[in-house]
């Protein structure tokens, strides 16, 4: 049995979807007789995705080491503000009265100087300082702690979960220092990820160089979908063993909530409850869903009248603004409810109390390999899914499992016709392919990791 150093930046009590893979793998590896030791980030309770109740996801006998991640961006912005205020300080020999000083400072801020400089600093930081992400200082500070963990717990191998991508540099450095087997697990791609298309080209080249140099140290690489595995295999010129192990779910994870919901008397005149859970940002927008509902309303207002679309999760301001414009265009105010960020437990309850679920998948050059972790929570909730997706990997799962309907993200005509049919016939998707669905049992998937570990430790 192996002692495993698990380097996972996203780990409970964060409520991000990324935490689940590492947290559940640790649980199942422990149950299988291995000894995981976790090295993660020390998130403050004020952090936006911190949820104290999720500490319960960590088994009592698991050692968890947390290292601080200083906020470089905040420090830079504070410096910018100090510089601007110093340079714009009123002249001490001025004839201006003391009462005018606050007005002058207020005018400086009102003129946009402070906001403008802050915006410039943020852009500069995100484009040219936070490489590859906001966790480079954390990775540097975590290195000596990791060495202590390796010695204290007699570690046999190192497992690194990505993102954050700074963790890959940490893993490579540990490989150099200890020569322990290094396993790299990509939940999301680094240089080829659809949500990183904003990165300046010169930086993409530099990060690609970094990624390739770090991956030379790896003994095995894992990704969550076959297209992503193909991408990484090409990146390393097929010189390192690459494997596909998808995300999954615990088969009984929603049983209690489903039992509770099914025991409630269902009213015959109830509203049709559609639920979306997750963030909307960058390449994940879903405008055509709202447009389609509006066009269906123009044609069949009685069909749309009982529909309530509930969004749970943060929405990027520009996307939310466009949502509101479309809602206003079709007078869909009564049909949409935005709950904002909610607890993990509240999002689970939202799923099981829905009639069907809305899935919106990221678009971009490597979208074929995108399988949202949220998809597996949707599957576990046993609700039909209407998906806007161009991802071959995601579409394949939904179609093979017979759990819903997939439409192209940007094809409004198809979305309108298929959504109208789905609203009328979503209950037809109750003959799920359970044999196929059961292949995503997290416990079974965790054994695939163990097989890789055993081969490396022979």
C-alpha positions in Angstrom: 0.0 0.0 0.0 1.2 3.5 -0.9 1.7 6.7 1.0 0.6 9.4 -1.5 1.3 13.1 -1.4 -1.8 14.7 -2.9 -1.1 18.3 -4.1 -4.5 19.8 -4.7 -5.1 23.5 -4.8 -8.9 23.0 -4.8 -9.9 21.0 -1.8 -12.6 21.3 0.9 -13.9 23.5 2.4 -13.9 25.2 -1.0 -17.2 24.6 -2.8 -15.7 24.7 -6.3 -16.6 21.8 -8.6 -12.8 21.2 -8.9 -12.5 20.2 -5.3 -14.7 17.1 -5.7 -12.4 15.0 -7.8 -9.5 15.3 -5.3 -11.6 15.0 -2.2 -13.4 11.9 -3.4 -10.2 10.2 -4.7 -8.6 10.8 -1.3 -11.6 9.2 0.4 -11.7 6.1 -1.9 -7.9 5.6 -1.8 -8.0 5.7 2.0 -10.8 3.1 1.9 -8.7 0.9 -0.4 -5.9 0.8 2.2 -3.6 3.6 0.9 -2.5 6.6 2.9 -3.1 10.0 1.2 -1.6 13.1 2.7 -3.0 16.4 1.3 -1.1 19.6 0.6 -3.4 22.4 -0.3 -4.0 26.2 0.0 -5.0 27.9 3.2 -8.1 29.8 2.1 -9.4 32.4 4.5 -13.0 32.2 5.6 -13.7 35.4 3.7 -12.9 33.8 0.4 -15.9 33.8 -1.9 -16.1 30.0 -2.4 -15.2 29.0 1.2 -18.0 26.9 2.8 -17.2 25.7 6.3 -19.7 22.9 6.3 -17.7 21.2 3.6 -15.0 20.4 6.1 -17.1 17.3 6.6 -16.0 16.0 3.2 -12.5 15.4 4.7 -12.1 12.0 6.6 -11.1 12.5 10.2 -7.9 10.5 9.8 -6.5 12.3 6.7 -3.5 14.7 7.3 -4.1 18.0 5.5 -1.4 20.6 5.3 -2.4 24.2 4.3 -0.1 26.8 3.0 -1.0 30.5 2.6 -1.4 32.1 -0.8 -0.5 35.8 -0.5 -2.7 38.0 -2.7 -0.3 39.7 -5.1 -3.0 41.5 -7.0 -4.3 43.3 -3.9 -0.7 44.4 -3.0 -0.1 45.8 -6.4 -3.4 47.7 -6.4 -2.6 49.2 -2.9 0.8 50.4 -4.3 -0.9 52.0 -7.2 -3.3 53.8 -5.0 -0.5 55.1 -2.7 1.5 56.3 -5.7 -1.5 58.2 -7.2 -2.5 59.8 -3.9 1.1 60.9 -3.3 1.5 62.4 -6.7 -1.8 64.2 -6.5 -1.3 65.5 -2.9 -2.3 69.2 -2.7 0.7 71.6 -2.5 1.4 72.6 1.1 2.1 76.2 0.2 -1.2 76.5 -1.8 -3.6 79.3 -0.8 -6.4 76.8 -0.9 -8.3 76.4 2.3 -8.1 73.2 4.4 -11.8 72.6 3.5 -10.9 72.2 -0.2 -8.5 69.3 0.3 -11.1 66.6 0.6 -12.9 68.0 -2.4 -9.6 67.9 -4.4 -9.0 64.2 -3.4 -12.6 63.4 -4.3 -12.2 65.0 -7.7 -9.0 63.0 -8.3 -11.0 59.8 -7.7 -14.0 61.1 -9.6 -11.9 62.0 -12.6 -11.1 58.3 -13.1 -7.4 58.5 -12.3 -7.6 56.0 -9.4 -10.0 53.7 -11.1 -8.1 53.9 -14.4 -4.8 53.1 -12.8 -6.3 50.3 -10.8 -7.7 48.8 -14.0 -4.3 49.1 -15.7 -2.6 47.4 -12.7 -5.2 44.6 -12.7 -4.7 44.0 -16.4 -0.9 44.1 -16.1 -1.0 41.7 -13.2 -3.3 39.2 -14.8 -1.5 39.3 -18.2 2.1 39.5 -17.2 2.6 38.8 -13.5 0.2 36.0 -12.6 1.9 33.4 -14.7 0.6 30.8 -15.0 -2.0 31.8 -12.3 -2.4 33.5 -8.9 -0.7 30.6 -7.1 3.0 30.9 -8.0 3.9 32.2 -4.5 1.9 29.5 -2.9 3.7 26.9 -4.9 7.1 28.4 -3.9 6.2 28.5 -0.2 4.7 25.0 -0.4 8.0 23.4 -1.6 9.8 23.2 1.7 6.6 22.0 3.4 6.2 19.3 0.8 9.7 18.1 1.5 9.0 17.9 5.2 5.8 15.9 4.4 7.6 13.5 2.2 10.2 12.8 4.9 7.7 12.7 7.8 5.1 10.4 6.1 7.5 8.3 4.1 5.8 9.3 0.9 6.0 6.8 -2.1 4.6 8.9 -4.9 3.4 12.4 -5.7 0.0 13.1 -7.3 -0.7 16.6 -8.6 -4.2 17.9 -9.5 -4.5 20.7 -12.0 -5.5 23.5 -11.9 -4.0 25.6 -10.3 -1.2 25.1 -12.8 1.5 26.5 -10.5 1.1 23.1 -8.8 2.7 21.4 -11.8 5.9 23.4 -11.3 5.9 22.4 -7.6 5.5 18.8 -8.6 8.3 18.9 -11.1 10.6 20.5 -8.5 9.7 17.8 -6.0 10.5 15.2 -8.6 13.9 16.7 -9.1 14.6 16.7 -5.4 13.2 13.3 -4.4 13.0 11.2 -7.6 9.6 9.9 -6.5 7.1 8.9 -9.2 5.1 12.0 -10.3 1.5 11.6 -11.5 -0.1 14.7 -13.1 -3.9 14.8 -13.3 -5.5 17.4 -15.6 -9.0 18.3 -14.7 -8.7 21.2 -17.2 -6.0 21.7 -19.8 -3.4 24.4 -19.3 -2.1 25.9 -22.5 -5.0 24.4 -24.5 -7.9 25.2 -22.3 -11.0 26.9 -23.9 -11.3 29.3 -21.0 -7.7 30.6 -21.4 -8.1 31.9 -25.0 -7.8 35.5 -23.6 -4.1 34.9 -22.7 -1.7 37.0 -24.9 0.0 35.0 -27.6 3.6 35.7 -26.4 2.5 34.4 -23.0 0.9 31.3 -24.5 4.3 30.4 -26.0 6.1 31.0 -22.8 3.6 29.0 -20.8 3.6 26.2 -23.3 7.4 26.0 -22.9 7.0 25.9 -19.1 4.3 23.2 -19.3 6.4 21.0 -21.6 9.5 21.4 -19.4 7.5 20.4 -16.3 5.8 17.5 -17.9 9.2 16.0 -18.8 9.4 15.1 -15.1 6.1 13.2 -15.0 5.9 9.4 -14.9 2.2 9.3 -15.9 -0.3 11.9 -17.1 -4.1 11.6 -16.6 -6.9 13.7 -18.1 -10.7 13.6 -17.8 -11.6 13.0 -21.5 -10.1 11.2 -24.5 -9.7 14.4 -26.6 -7.8 16.1 -23.7 -5.6 13.0 -23.5 -4.9 13.1 -27.2 -3.9 16.8 -26.8 -1.5 16.1 -24.0 -0.1 13.0 -25.7 0.8 15.3 -28.7 2.2 17.9 -26.3 4.7 15.3 -24.9 5.4 13.7 -28.2 4.0 10.4 -26.9 7.0 10.0 -24.7 5.0 9.8 -21.4 2.2 7.3 -20.6 -1.1 9.2 -20.9 -4.4 7.9 -19.5 -8.1 9.0 -19.5 -10.0 8.7 -16.3 -13.2 10.7 -16.4 -14.9 12.5 -13.5 -17.8 10.6 -11.9 -20.1 10.5 -9.0 -21.0 8.4 -6.0 -24.0 6.4 -7.0 -25.9 7.0 -3.8 -24.9 10.7 -3.4 -28.4 12.0 -4.1 -30.5 9.1 -2.7 -31.5 10.8 0.5 -32.5 14.0 -1.1 -34.4 12.2 -3.9 -36.2 10.1 -1.3 -37.2 13.2 0.6 -38.4 15.0 -2.5 -40.3 12.0 -3.9 -42.2 11.7 -0.6 -43.7 15.2 -1.1 -47.1 15.3 -2.7 -46.8 16.7 -6.2 -49.5 19.2 -7.2 -51.1 18.7 -10.7 -50.9 22.5 -11.5 -47.3 23.0 -10.4 -44.9 25.2 -12.4 -42.4 23.7 -14.7 -39.1 24.1 -12.9 -35.9 24.3 -15.0 -32.6 24.6 -13.1 -29.1 25.7 -14.1 -26.3 25.3 -11.5 -22.9 26.7 -11.9 -21.0 29.8 -13.0 -21.5 31.7 -16.3 -18.4 33.4 -17.5 -16.0 33.8 -20.4 -17.0 31.2 -23.1 -19.9 29.8 -21.1 -22.9 32.0 -21.9 -26.0 30.2 -23.2 -27.8 33.2 -24.8 -29.6 31.0 -27.3 -31.6 29.3 -24.5 -33.2 32.5 -23.5 -33.7 33.6 -27.1 -35.3 30.3 -27.8 -37.7 30.5 -24.9 -38.7 34.0 -26.0 -39.4 32.8 -29.6 -41.4 29.9 -28.2 -43.4 32.3 -26.1 -44.2 34.4 -29.2 -45.6 31.3 -30.8 -47.1 29.5 -27.9 -47.5 31.7 -24.8 -49.4 29.2 -22.8 -46.6 26.7 -23.1 -44.1 29.1 -21.6 -46.3 30.7 -19.0 -45.8 28.1 -16.2 -42.0 27.8 -16.8 -39.6 29.1 -14.1 -35.9 29.0 -15.0 -33.8 29.1 -11.8 -30.1 30.1 -12.1 -27.9 29.2 -9.2 -24.4 30.5 -9.3 -22.4 33.6 -10.1 -22.8 35.3 -13.5 -20.2 37.5 -15.1 -21.6 41.1 -15.3 -21.5 41.5 -19.1 -23.3 38.1 -19.5 -25.9 39.0 -16.9 -26.5 42.4 -18.7 -27.1 40.6 -22.0 -29.4 38.1 -20.2 -31.5 41.0 -18.9 -31.6 42.6 -22.4 -33.0 39.3 -23.9 -35.4 38.9 -21.0 -36.7 42.5 -21.6 -36.9 41.9 -25.3 -39.4 39.0 -24.9 -41.0 40.1 -21.6 -39.8 37.0 -19.8 -39.5 38.6 -16.3 -41.8 36.1 -14.7 -39.9 33.2 -16.2 -36.4 33.8 -14.8 -35.1 33.8 -11.3 -31.5 34.5 -10.4 -30.4 33.2 -7.0 -26.7 34.1 -7.2 -24.1 32.1 -5.3 -25.6 29.5 -2.9 -24.3 26.7 -0.7 -23.4 23.3 -2.1 -26.3 21.7 -0.2 -28.7 24.3 -1.6 -27.5 23.6 -5.2 -28.1 19.9 -4.7 -31.6 20.5 -3.4 -32.2 22.7 -6.4 -31.3 19.9 -8.7 -33.6 17.2 -7.2 -36.5 19.6 -7.0 -36.3 20.5 -10.7 -38.3 19.1 -13.6 -35.3 19.2 -15.9 -31.8 20.7 -15.9 -30.1 23.1 -18.2 -26.4 22.5 -19.0 -24.3 25.1 -20.8 -20.8 23.9 -22.0 -17.8 26.1 -22.7 -17.1 26.8 -26.4 -13.7 27.2 -28.0 -10.9 25.5 -30.0 -10.6 22.5 -27.7 -14.2 22.2 -26.6 -14.5 18.6 -27.9 -12.7 17.5 -24.7 -14.8 19.5 -22.2 -16.8 17.4 -19.8 -18.1 19.7 -17.0 -17.8 18.2 -13.6 -21.3 19.5 -13.0 -22.6 17.0 -15.6 -22.0 14.2 -13.1 -24.0 15.9 -10.4 -26.8 16.3 -12.9 -26.6 12.6 -13.7 -26.6 11.7 -10.0 -29.8 13.8 -9.5 -31.6 11.6 -12.0 -33.2 14.5 -13.8 -33.4 15.0 -17.6 -30.9 17.4 -19.2 -31.3 20.0 -21.9 -27.7 20.8 -23.0 -26.2 23.6 -25.2 -23.0 21.9 -26.1 -20.5 21.5 -29.0 -18.3 19.1 -27.0 -18.1 15.6 -28.5 -17.1 14.1 -25.1 -20.1 15.7 -23.3 -22.6 14.9 -26.0 -21.4 11.3 -26.2 -22.1 10.8 -22.5 -25.6 12.4 -22.6 -26.6 10.5 -25.7 -25.2 7.1 -24.6 -26.8 7.4 -21.2 -30.1 8.6 -22.7 -30.5 11.3 -20.2 -31.4 14.3 -22.3 -31.1 16.3 -25.5 -28.1 18.1 -26.9 -28.2 21.1 -29.2 -25.4 23.1 -30.8 -24.5 26.2 -28.8 -24.8 28.8 -31.6 -27.7 27.3 -33.7 -30.8 29.2 -32.7 -33.1 27.5 -35.1 -32.3 24.0 -33.8 -32.4 25.2 -30.2 -35.9 26.7 -30.6 -37.4 23.5 -32.2 -35.7 21.1 -29.8 -36.4 23.1 -26.7 -40.1 23.3 -27.6 -40.2 19.5 -28.1 -38.2 18.9 -24.8 -40.6 21.1 -22.8 -43.5 18.9 -24.0 -41.7 15.5 -23.8 -38.9 15.7 -21.2 -40.4 12.9 -19.2 -39.6 10.5 -22.1 -36.0 10.5 -20.9 -36.7 8.2 -17.9 -35.3 5.1 -19.5 -31.7 5.7 -18.6 -28.8 3.5 -19.7 -27.9 2.5 -16.1 -25.2 0.0 -17.2 -23.4 2.8 -19.0 -24.0 5.3 -16.2 -22.6 3.0 -13.6 -19.2 3.1 -15.3 -18.9 6.6 -13.8 -19.0 5.2 -10.2 -16.2 7.2 -8.4 -15.1 4.2 -6.4 -14.4 2.2 -9.6 -12.7 5.2 -11.2 -10.4 5.5 -8.1 -9.2 2.0 -8.7 -8.0 3.0 -12.2 -5.6 5.5 -10.5 -4.5 2.7 -8.1 -3.6 0.5 -11.0 -1.4 3.2 -12.4 0.2 3.8 -9.0 0.9 0.0 -8.6 2.7 -0.1 -12.0 4.9 2.8 -11.1 5.8 1.4 -7.7 6.8 -2.1 -9.0 
